[in-house]
Amino acid sequence: MLDFNLSDEQLAVQKMVKEFVDKEINPYIREWDEKGHFESSILGRLAELGLMGVCIPEEYGGSGMDYNTLAIVCEELERGDTAFRTAVSVHTGLNSMTLLQWGSEVQKQKYLVPQAKGLKVGAFGLTEPNAGSDVAAMQTSAVLDGDHYILNGQKTWISLCDFADHFLVFAYTDKSKKHAGISAFIVERTMPGFSSKAIKGKLGIRAGNTGELFFDNVRVPKENLLGQEGEGFKIAMSALDNGRFTVAAGAVGQIRACIEESVKYCHERKTFGKEIGKHQLVQQMIAKMEAGYQMSRLLVFRAGCLKNEGKRNTRETSLAKWQACDFANEAANDAVQIHGAYGFSNEYPVERFLRNSKAPVIYEGTREIHTVMQAEYLLGYREDKALSNPLPAWPYEQETVKN
Protein backbone atom coordinates (compact mmCIF):
# COMPACT_ATOMS: atom_id res chain seq x y z
CA MET A 1 0.00 0.00 0.00
CA LEU A 2 1.34 3.41 -0.98
CA ASP A 3 1.85 5.86 1.85
CA PHE A 4 1.57 9.50 0.77
CA ASN A 5 2.22 10.86 4.25
CA LEU A 6 5.48 12.62 5.03
CA SER A 7 7.64 11.12 7.74
CA ASP A 8 8.20 12.99 10.99
CA GLU A 9 11.71 13.88 9.78
CA GLN A 10 10.38 15.21 6.48
CA LEU A 11 7.71 17.25 8.24
CA ALA A 12 10.37 18.73 10.51
CA VAL A 13 12.56 19.65 7.53
CA GLN A 14 9.58 21.14 5.71
CA LYS A 15 8.71 23.29 8.72
CA MET A 16 12.31 24.38 9.18
CA VAL A 17 12.76 25.46 5.55
CA LYS A 18 9.37 27.17 5.42
CA GLU A 19 10.21 29.22 8.50
CA PHE A 20 13.64 30.02 7.06
CA VAL A 21 12.09 31.26 3.80
CA ASP A 22 9.49 33.35 5.63
CA LYS A 23 12.14 34.97 7.81
CA GLU A 24 15.28 35.16 5.66
CA ILE A 25 14.02 35.45 2.06
CA ASN A 26 10.47 36.72 1.70
CA PRO A 27 10.98 40.07 3.52
CA TYR A 28 13.88 40.99 1.22
CA ILE A 29 13.30 39.25 -2.10
CA ARG A 30 11.48 42.16 -3.77
CA GLU A 31 14.49 44.42 -3.17
CA TRP A 32 17.00 41.76 -4.29
CA ASP A 33 14.97 41.10 -7.42
CA GLU A 34 14.72 44.81 -8.28
CA LYS A 35 18.47 45.30 -7.88
CA GLY A 36 19.48 42.05 -9.56
CA HIS A 37 21.31 41.15 -6.36
CA PHE A 38 22.25 37.60 -5.41
CA GLU A 39 22.36 37.38 -1.60
CA SER A 40 25.17 34.84 -1.28
CA SER A 41 24.98 34.83 2.52
CA ILE A 42 21.83 32.70 2.17
CA LEU A 43 24.05 29.81 1.07
CA GLY A 44 25.98 29.96 4.32
CA ARG A 45 22.78 29.96 6.33
CA LEU A 46 21.46 27.00 4.34
CA ALA A 47 24.72 25.21 5.12
CA GLU A 48 24.24 25.85 8.83
CA LEU A 49 20.88 24.06 8.54
CA GLY A 50 22.50 21.10 6.77
CA LEU A 51 20.66 21.88 3.53
CA MET A 52 23.60 22.10 1.12
CA GLY A 53 24.07 18.34 1.31
CA VAL A 54 20.57 17.13 2.16
CA CYS A 55 20.76 13.78 0.38
CA ILE A 56 24.52 13.22 0.56
CA PRO A 57 25.57 10.40 2.95
CA GLU A 58 26.80 11.49 6.35
CA GLU A 59 30.19 9.88 5.72
CA TYR A 60 30.70 12.46 2.96
CA GLY A 61 29.61 15.41 5.06
CA GLY A 62 25.92 15.42 4.15
CA SER A 63 22.72 15.07 6.13
CA GLY A 64 22.03 11.55 4.85
CA MET A 65 18.36 12.18 4.09
CA ASP A 66 16.42 10.63 1.22
CA TYR A 67 15.83 12.13 -2.21
CA ASN A 68 12.22 13.09 -1.54
CA THR A 69 13.44 15.19 1.38
CA LEU A 70 15.60 17.03 -1.14
CA ALA A 71 12.42 17.60 -3.16
CA ILE A 72 10.68 19.04 -0.10
CA VAL A 73 13.59 21.44 0.48
CA CYS A 74 13.46 22.59 -3.16
CA GLU A 75 9.69 23.06 -3.01
CA GLU A 76 9.94 25.27 0.06
CA LEU A 77 12.86 27.31 -1.28
CA GLU A 78 11.12 28.08 -4.56
CA ARG A 79 8.03 29.10 -2.66
CA GLY A 80 10.28 32.00 -1.65
CA ASP A 81 12.15 32.54 -4.92
CA THR A 82 13.49 30.49 -7.80
CA ALA A 83 16.98 31.92 -7.34
CA PHE A 84 17.66 30.04 -4.10
CA ARG A 85 16.13 26.77 -5.26
CA THR A 86 18.34 27.10 -8.33
CA ALA A 87 21.41 27.45 -6.13
CA VAL A 88 20.60 24.21 -4.31
CA SER A 89 19.68 22.48 -7.58
CA VAL A 90 23.02 23.31 -9.15
CA HIS A 91 25.17 22.79 -6.08
CA THR A 92 23.50 19.58 -4.86
CA GLY A 93 21.60 18.12 -7.81
CA LEU A 94 23.94 18.77 -10.72
CA ASN A 95 27.29 18.82 -8.95
CA SER A 96 27.42 17.02 -5.60
CA MET A 97 25.10 14.15 -6.51
CA THR A 98 27.16 13.63 -9.69
CA LEU A 99 30.35 13.47 -7.65
CA LEU A 100 28.68 10.94 -5.35
CA GLN A 101 27.71 8.87 -8.37
CA TRP A 102 30.86 9.08 -10.50
CA GLY A 103 33.70 10.39 -8.35
CA SER A 104 36.67 8.42 -7.10
CA GLU A 105 37.16 8.18 -3.36
CA VAL A 106 39.93 10.78 -3.58
CA GLN A 107 37.66 13.16 -5.50
CA LYS A 108 34.85 12.66 -3.03
CA GLN A 109 37.06 13.46 -0.08
CA LYS A 110 38.61 16.49 -1.77
CA TYR A 111 35.51 18.02 -3.38
CA LEU A 112 32.29 16.33 -2.25
CA VAL A 113 32.87 16.52 1.50
CA PRO A 114 33.42 20.31 1.68
CA GLN A 115 30.51 20.86 -0.71
CA ALA A 116 28.12 18.70 1.30
CA LYS A 117 29.11 20.62 4.42
CA GLY A 118 28.53 23.90 2.60
CA LEU A 119 32.13 24.99 3.02
CA LYS A 120 32.54 25.11 -0.76
CA VAL A 121 30.01 25.74 -3.51
CA GLY A 122 29.71 23.63 -6.66
CA ALA A 123 28.33 24.47 -10.11
CA PHE A 124 27.86 22.83 -13.51
CA GLY A 125 29.19 23.82 -16.93
CA LEU A 126 27.57 22.13 -19.93
CA THR A 127 25.71 24.76 -22.02
CA GLU A 128 27.61 26.86 -24.56
CA PRO A 129 26.59 29.78 -26.82
CA ASN A 130 25.94 27.34 -29.68
CA ALA A 131 25.33 24.15 -27.71
CA GLY A 132 22.19 23.83 -25.60
CA SER A 133 19.85 20.97 -26.40
CA ASP A 134 22.42 19.80 -28.95
CA VAL A 135 25.19 18.87 -26.53
CA ALA A 136 27.42 17.46 -29.29
CA ALA A 137 27.71 20.96 -30.78
CA MET A 138 29.96 22.07 -27.90
CA GLN A 139 33.32 23.59 -28.79
CA THR A 140 35.17 23.47 -25.46
CA SER A 141 38.20 21.21 -25.77
CA ALA A 142 40.53 19.39 -23.40
CA VAL A 143 43.93 18.29 -24.69
CA LEU A 144 46.15 16.00 -22.63
CA ASP A 145 49.57 17.49 -21.97
CA GLY A 146 51.64 15.35 -19.62
CA ASP A 147 49.94 15.26 -16.21
CA HIS A 148 47.37 17.91 -17.13
CA TYR A 149 44.53 18.56 -19.54
CA ILE A 150 44.53 21.98 -21.22
CA LEU A 151 40.99 23.37 -21.36
CA ASN A 152 39.92 26.04 -23.83
CA GLY A 153 36.41 27.28 -24.50
CA GLN A 154 33.38 28.99 -23.07
CA LYS A 155 30.21 28.05 -21.18
CA THR A 156 27.09 30.17 -20.78
CA TRP A 157 23.93 30.39 -18.67
CA ILE A 158 25.85 28.95 -15.74
CA SER A 159 24.19 29.42 -12.36
CA LEU A 160 26.48 30.50 -9.50
CA CYS A 161 29.11 31.47 -12.09
CA ASP A 162 30.64 34.14 -9.85
CA PHE A 163 30.25 32.36 -6.51
CA ALA A 164 31.00 28.66 -7.04
CA ASP A 165 34.38 27.28 -5.99
CA HIS A 166 34.23 24.07 -8.05
CA PHE A 167 32.75 23.45 -11.50
CA LEU A 168 31.89 20.23 -13.35
CA VAL A 169 32.94 21.12 -16.88
CA PHE A 170 32.35 19.11 -20.05
CA ALA A 171 34.75 19.26 -22.98
CA TYR A 172 35.79 17.28 -26.03
CA THR A 173 38.84 15.08 -25.61
CA ASP A 174 38.17 13.58 -29.06
CA LYS A 175 35.73 15.52 -31.23
CA SER A 176 35.80 12.88 -33.98
CA LYS A 177 33.88 10.53 -31.67
CA LYS A 178 31.07 13.08 -31.14
CA HIS A 179 29.10 12.15 -27.96
CA ALA A 180 31.61 9.40 -27.13
CA GLY A 181 34.44 11.93 -27.21
CA ILE A 182 33.12 14.15 -24.42
CA SER A 183 34.77 14.01 -21.00
CA ALA A 184 34.01 15.59 -17.61
CA PHE A 185 36.41 17.56 -15.43
CA ILE A 186 36.44 19.14 -11.97
CA VAL A 187 37.70 22.69 -12.41
CA GLU A 188 38.59 25.01 -9.54
CA ARG A 189 37.93 28.74 -9.74
CA THR A 190 41.50 29.50 -8.69
CA MET A 191 43.07 27.66 -11.63
CA PRO A 192 44.97 30.16 -13.85
CA GLY A 193 43.15 30.99 -17.06
CA PHE A 194 39.67 30.60 -15.58
CA SER A 195 37.31 33.59 -15.43
CA SER A 196 33.57 34.29 -15.18
CA LYS A 197 31.15 37.07 -16.03
CA ALA A 198 27.53 37.56 -14.94
CA ILE A 199 24.71 38.01 -17.47
CA LYS A 200 22.54 41.06 -16.84
CA GLY A 201 19.09 41.98 -18.16
CA LYS A 202 17.38 38.65 -17.51
CA LEU A 203 13.60 38.37 -17.73
CA GLY A 204 13.41 36.47 -14.46
CA ILE A 205 15.44 34.92 -11.62
CA ARG A 206 17.00 38.35 -11.25
CA ALA A 207 17.95 37.60 -7.65
CA GLY A 208 20.12 34.73 -8.92
CA ASN A 209 23.66 34.74 -10.29
CA THR A 210 23.87 33.49 -13.87
CA GLY A 211 26.62 34.02 -16.42
CA GLU A 212 29.50 32.79 -18.50
CA LEU A 213 32.66 30.80 -17.84
CA PHE A 214 35.85 31.23 -19.85
CA PHE A 215 38.75 28.78 -20.13
CA ASP A 216 41.99 30.13 -21.54
CA ASN A 217 44.57 27.35 -21.46
CA VAL A 218 43.38 26.22 -18.04
CA ARG A 219 45.61 23.42 -16.79
CA VAL A 220 43.51 20.78 -15.04
CA PRO A 221 45.31 17.87 -13.31
CA LYS A 222 44.65 14.41 -14.76
CA GLU A 223 43.25 13.32 -11.40
CA ASN A 224 40.42 15.85 -11.91
CA LEU A 225 39.01 13.83 -14.80
CA LEU A 226 35.62 12.58 -13.58
CA GLY A 227 35.04 8.99 -14.63
CA GLN A 228 36.93 7.91 -17.74
CA GLU A 229 37.70 9.72 -20.98
CA GLY A 230 34.65 9.56 -23.21
CA GLU A 231 32.17 9.10 -20.35
CA GLY A 232 31.29 12.77 -20.19
CA PHE A 233 28.01 12.52 -22.07
CA LYS A 234 26.77 9.71 -19.82
CA ILE A 235 27.85 11.67 -16.75
CA ALA A 236 26.09 14.80 -17.99
CA MET A 237 22.84 12.93 -18.67
CA SER A 238 22.87 11.28 -15.25
CA ALA A 239 23.52 14.69 -13.69
CA LEU A 240 20.51 16.07 -15.54
CA ASP A 241 18.34 13.32 -14.03
CA ASN A 242 19.22 14.81 -10.65
CA GLY A 243 19.01 18.44 -11.71
CA ARG A 244 15.68 18.00 -13.44
CA PHE A 245 14.31 16.31 -10.34
CA THR A 246 15.12 19.38 -8.23
CA VAL A 247 13.77 21.75 -10.89
CA ALA A 248 10.47 19.84 -10.93
CA ALA A 249 10.28 19.93 -7.14
CA GLY A 250 10.93 23.66 -7.19
CA ALA A 251 8.14 24.19 -9.72
CA VAL A 252 5.79 22.50 -7.25
CA GLY A 253 6.76 25.18 -4.73
CA GLN A 254 6.08 27.94 -7.21
CA ILE A 255 2.60 26.58 -7.90
CA ARG A 256 1.97 26.59 -4.16
CA ALA A 257 3.18 30.17 -3.87
CA CYS A 258 0.77 31.16 -6.66
CA ILE A 259 -2.07 29.43 -4.83
CA GLU A 260 -1.26 31.08 -1.51
CA GLU A 261 -1.01 34.60 -2.97
CA SER A 262 -4.11 34.16 -5.14
CA VAL A 263 -6.28 32.80 -2.34
CA LYS A 264 -5.19 35.65 -0.09
CA TYR A 265 -6.02 38.24 -2.75
CA CYS A 266 -9.37 36.57 -3.53
CA HIS A 267 -10.47 37.26 0.03
CA GLU A 268 -9.13 40.83 0.03
CA ARG A 269 -10.44 42.09 -3.31
CA LYS A 270 -14.14 42.71 -3.90
CA THR A 271 -15.97 43.37 -7.16
CA PHE A 272 -19.69 43.72 -7.80
CA GLY A 273 -20.31 43.60 -4.06
CA LYS A 274 -18.55 40.33 -3.26
CA GLU A 275 -15.09 38.78 -2.88
CA ILE A 276 -13.60 37.93 -6.26
CA GLY A 277 -13.20 34.38 -4.99
CA LYS A 278 -16.98 34.09 -5.30
CA HIS A 279 -16.79 34.47 -9.07
CA GLN A 280 -16.75 31.09 -10.82
CA LEU A 281 -14.14 31.95 -13.45
CA VAL A 282 -11.73 32.94 -10.68
CA GLN A 283 -12.57 29.69 -8.88
CA GLN A 284 -11.77 27.84 -12.08
CA MET A 285 -8.25 29.29 -12.11
CA ILE A 286 -7.73 28.48 -8.42
CA ALA A 287 -8.96 24.92 -8.95
CA LYS A 288 -6.64 24.47 -11.94
CA MET A 289 -3.68 25.58 -9.81
CA GLU A 290 -4.54 23.03 -7.14
CA ALA A 291 -4.86 20.25 -9.72
CA GLY A 292 -1.46 21.18 -11.15
CA TYR A 293 0.07 21.28 -7.68
CA GLN A 294 -1.20 17.86 -6.64
CA MET A 295 -0.34 16.14 -9.94
CA SER A 296 3.12 17.66 -10.09
CA ARG A 297 3.93 16.72 -6.51
CA LEU A 298 2.94 13.11 -7.15
CA LEU A 299 5.12 12.95 -10.27
CA VAL A 300 8.08 14.37 -8.32
CA PHE A 301 7.66 11.94 -5.43
CA ARG A 302 7.30 9.04 -7.87
CA ALA A 303 10.68 9.93 -9.38
CA GLY A 304 12.11 10.40 -5.87
CA CYS A 305 10.97 6.94 -4.82
CA LEU A 306 12.83 5.43 -7.78
CA LYS A 307 15.91 7.38 -6.79
CA ASN A 308 15.57 6.09 -3.24
CA GLU A 309 15.58 2.55 -4.65
CA GLY A 310 18.65 3.22 -6.78
CA LYS A 311 16.67 2.69 -10.01
CA ARG A 312 17.03 4.50 -13.32
CA ASN A 313 14.47 7.32 -13.44
CA THR A 314 15.21 9.30 -16.60
CA ARG A 315 11.73 8.76 -18.03
CA GLU A 316 9.87 9.56 -14.82
CA THR A 317 12.02 12.59 -13.98
CA SER A 318 11.59 13.96 -17.50
CA LEU A 319 7.80 13.73 -17.19
CA ALA A 320 7.85 15.37 -13.76
CA LYS A 321 10.07 18.21 -14.96
CA TRP A 322 8.01 18.84 -18.09
CA GLN A 323 4.63 18.82 -16.41
CA ALA A 324 5.54 20.61 -13.18
CA CYS A 325 7.26 23.47 -15.01
CA ASP A 326 4.37 23.85 -17.43
CA PHE A 327 1.86 23.84 -14.58
CA ALA A 328 3.95 26.44 -12.72
CA ASN A 329 4.04 28.72 -15.76
CA GLU A 330 0.25 28.39 -16.16
CA ALA A 331 -0.34 28.97 -12.45
CA ALA A 332 1.79 32.12 -12.46
CA ASN A 333 -0.04 33.44 -15.51
CA ASP A 334 -3.41 32.80 -13.84
CA ALA A 335 -2.18 34.37 -10.59
CA VAL A 336 -1.37 37.58 -12.47
CA GLN A 337 -4.81 37.46 -14.11
CA ILE A 338 -6.52 37.05 -10.73
CA HIS A 339 -4.65 40.07 -9.40
CA GLY A 340 -5.72 42.11 -12.43
CA ALA A 341 -3.87 45.39 -12.91
CA TYR A 342 -2.09 44.91 -9.57
CA GLY A 343 -0.62 41.67 -10.92
CA PHE A 344 1.19 43.78 -13.49
CA SER A 345 3.26 45.55 -10.83
CA ASN A 346 5.76 44.32 -8.27
CA GLU A 347 3.53 45.51 -5.45
CA TYR A 348 2.48 41.87 -5.41
CA PRO A 349 4.88 38.96 -5.93
CA VAL A 350 2.90 37.24 -8.68
CA GLU A 351 4.55 39.24 -11.47
CA ARG A 352 7.90 37.92 -10.23
CA PHE A 353 6.48 34.40 -10.17
CA LEU A 354 5.48 34.78 -13.82
CA ARG A 355 8.90 36.08 -14.87
CA ASN A 356 10.67 33.36 -12.89
CA SER A 357 8.43 30.59 -14.23
CA LYS A 358 9.63 30.94 -17.80
CA ALA A 359 13.25 29.89 -17.33
CA PRO A 360 12.54 26.37 -15.95
CA VAL A 361 10.42 25.64 -19.03
CA ILE A 362 13.62 26.18 -21.04
CA TYR A 363 16.60 25.00 -19.01
CA GLU A 364 17.63 21.42 -18.20
CA GLY A 365 15.72 20.19 -21.23
CA THR A 366 13.18 22.41 -22.95
CA ARG A 367 9.48 21.57 -22.95
CA GLU A 368 9.98 20.38 -26.53
CA ILE A 369 12.88 18.06 -25.61
CA HIS A 370 10.83 16.40 -22.87
CA THR A 371 7.83 16.07 -25.16
CA VAL A 372 9.97 14.22 -27.70
CA MET A 373 11.52 12.06 -24.96
CA GLN A 374 8.12 10.92 -23.69
CA ALA A 375 6.89 10.14 -27.20
CA GLU A 376 10.05 8.16 -28.01
CA TYR A 377 9.62 6.05 -24.88
CA LEU A 378 6.05 5.19 -25.91
CA LEU A 379 7.01 4.52 -29.53
CA GLY A 380 9.89 2.27 -28.52
CA TYR A 381 12.60 4.52 -30.00
CA ARG A 382 14.18 5.19 -26.62
CA GLU A 383 15.16 2.74 -23.88
CA ASP A 384 16.94 3.35 -20.59
CA LYS A 385 19.85 1.08 -19.87
CA ALA A 386 21.35 0.43 -16.46
CA LEU A 387 24.16 2.85 -15.63
CA SER A 388 27.57 1.49 -14.73
CA ASN A 389 27.56 3.95 -11.82
CA PRO A 390 23.99 4.12 -10.47
CA LEU A 391 23.10 6.72 -7.87
CA PRO A 392 23.28 5.05 -4.44
CA ALA A 393 19.98 3.79 -3.05
CA TRP A 394 18.74 5.15 0.27
CA PRO A 395 19.21 4.35 3.18
CA TYR A 396 22.87 4.54 2.30
CA GLU A 397 25.22 1.70 3.04
CA GLN A 398 28.91 2.45 3.25
CA GLU A 399 29.93 -0.13 0.68
CA THR A 400 27.51 1.21 -1.95
CA VAL A 401 29.05 4.65 -2.10
CA LYS A 402 32.74 3.84 -1.99
CA ASN A 403 34.68 2.93 -5.12
Secondary structure, DSSP 8 states (H G I E B T S, - for coil): ----S--HHHHHHHHHHHHHIIIIITTTHHHHHHHT---THHHHHHHHTT-SSTTS-GGGTS----HHHHHHHHHHHHHH-HHHHHHHIIIIIIIIHHHHHH--HHHIIIIIHHHHTTSS-EEEE--BTTBSS-GGG---EEEEETTEEEEEEEEEEEETTTT-SEEEEEEES-GGGGGGGEEEEEEETTSTTEEEEE----SS-TTS-EEEEEEEEEEEEGGGEESSTT-HHHHHHHHHHHHHHHHHHHHHHHHHHHHHHHHHHHHH-EETTEEGGGSHHHHHHHHHHHHHHHHHHHHHHHHHHHHHTT---HHHHHHHHHHHHHHHHHHHHHHHHHHGGGGGSTTSTHHHHHHHHHHHHHSSS-HHHHHHHHHHHHHTS------SS----SS--HHHH--
